[in-house]
Amino acid sequence: MDANEALVRAFYEATVPGHRERLWAIQAPHVVYDMPEGMPVGAGHFEGLEDVLERFLTSFYGALDVRFLANEFISAGDTVVAIGRIEGKTRKGGVPVDVPFAHIWTVGGGSLRRMRAFTDTALLARALASERTS
């Protein structure tokens, strides 16, 4: 495992509740997140830790109580792909969430610089829609 892959693995280990403060230390202050436009919460382009915190995380974790469980990593130079599942439940209705994801990370200078996310947005939308009807 190279240093870039180790840094990406550290990101997913830090998504565990109670350890999330470590997430900020391993990301560049100007980190970029690109989330799929079809996501029912947290879609779009986010630039900088403040933007990620205020717009993305507030929206995403306001609706979902989930973890990102990465179980496969592919590393090539400054790019690391993490493949796994988003597991948990919706916050209001407790509807189960189990959705595959692939994140493409760009790493440089000892920090995470960019994340492009790919996931099954229809499954997330269905879980949140089920929550509203239950």
C-alpha positions in Angstrom: 0.0 0.0 0.0 1.4 3.4 -0.9 1.1 6.7 1.0 -1.8 8.0 -1.1 -3.8 4.8 -0.6 -3.1 4.9 3.1 -4.5 8.5 3.3 -7.7 7.5 1.4 -8.1 4.5 3.8 -7.7 6.9 6.7 -10.6 9.0 5.4 -13.0 6.0 5.5 -11.8 5.0 8.9 -12.5 8.5 10.1 -16.1 8.4 8.9 -17.0 6.4 12.0 -19.1 8.6 14.4 -16.8 10.0 17.1 -13.8 10.1 14.9 -14.9 12.5 12.1 -12.8 15.4 13.4 -9.8 13.6 11.8 -11.4 14.1 8.4 -10.5 17.8 8.3 -6.8 17.2 9.0 -6.3 14.9 6.0 -8.1 17.0 3.5 -6.6 20.1 1.8 -8.3 23.4 2.8 -9.4 23.8 -0.8 -10.6 20.2 -1.3 -13.2 19.8 -4.1 -16.1 17.3 -3.9 -18.1 16.6 -7.0 -21.3 14.7 -6.1 -23.7 13.3 -8.7 -26.4 15.7 -9.8 -29.1 13.0 -9.4 -28.5 12.7 -5.6 -31.6 13.5 -3.6 -29.5 15.3 -1.0 -26.0 16.7 -1.3 -25.7 16.9 -5.0 -23.4 19.3 -6.8 -19.9 20.8 -6.8 -18.3 21.9 -3.4 -15.0 23.8 -3.1 -13.1 24.1 0.2 -13.6 22.6 3.6 -16.1 25.3 4.7 -18.3 24.7 1.6 -18.2 20.9 2.1 -19.1 21.3 5.8 -21.9 24.0 5.3 -23.5 22.8 2.2 -22.7 19.1 1.5 -22.4 17.6 5.0 -25.3 19.5 6.5 -27.6 18.4 3.7 -26.4 14.8 3.4 -26.1 13.9 7.1 -29.2 15.9 7.8 -31.2 13.3 5.9 -29.0 10.2 6.3 -27.4 8.4 9.2 -24.9 6.4 7.2 -21.3 5.2 7.0 -19.1 4.8 4.0 -17.6 1.4 4.1 -14.8 1.1 1.5 -13.6 -2.4 0.9 -11.6 -2.1 -2.4 -8.9 0.4 -3.3 -7.1 0.9 -6.6 -4.1 3.2 -6.6 -2.2 4.7 -9.5 0.0 7.7 -8.9 -1.9 10.6 -7.4 -5.3 8.8 -8.0 -6.9 6.4 -5.6 -10.3 4.8 -6.3 -12.3 3.6 -3.3 -15.2 1.1 -3.9 -17.7 0.2 -1.2 -21.1 0.7 0.2 -23.1 3.5 1.9 -24.8 1.7 4.8 -27.2 3.0 7.5 -30.6 4.5 7.5 -32.6 7.6 6.8 -32.8 10.0 9.8 -36.5 10.6 10.0 -38.1 7.2 9.1 -35.3 4.8 9.8 -35.5 3.4 6.3 -32.5 1.1 5.6 -29.8 2.4 3.2 -27.4 0.0 1.4 -26.0 1.7 -1.7 -22.8 1.0 -3.7 -20.4 3.8 -4.4 -17.1 4.5 -6.1 -15.0 7.5 -5.1 -12.1 8.8 -7.2 -9.7 10.7 -5.1 -6.9 13.0 -6.2 -4.1 13.1 -3.6 -1.2 15.5 -3.4 1.1 17.1 -0.9 0.0 14.7 1.8 -3.7 15.6 1.7 -6.9 14.7 -0.1 -7.5 17.3 -2.9 -10.5 16.2 -4.8 -13.2 13.5 -4.6 -15.5 12.6 -7.5 -18.4 10.4 -6.3 -20.4 7.9 -8.2 -23.3 6.1 -6.6 -26.8 4.6 -7.2 -28.7 7.8 -6.7 -32.0 6.1 -7.5 -31.6 3.8 -4.4 -30.9 6.8 -2.2 -33.9 8.6 -3.6 -36.1 5.6 -3.1 -35.0 5.3 0.6 -35.8 8.9 1.2 -39.2 8.7 -0.7 -40.1 5.6 1.4 -39.3 7.6 4.5 -41.9 10.3 3.5 -44.6 7.8 2.8 -44.2 5.7 6.0 
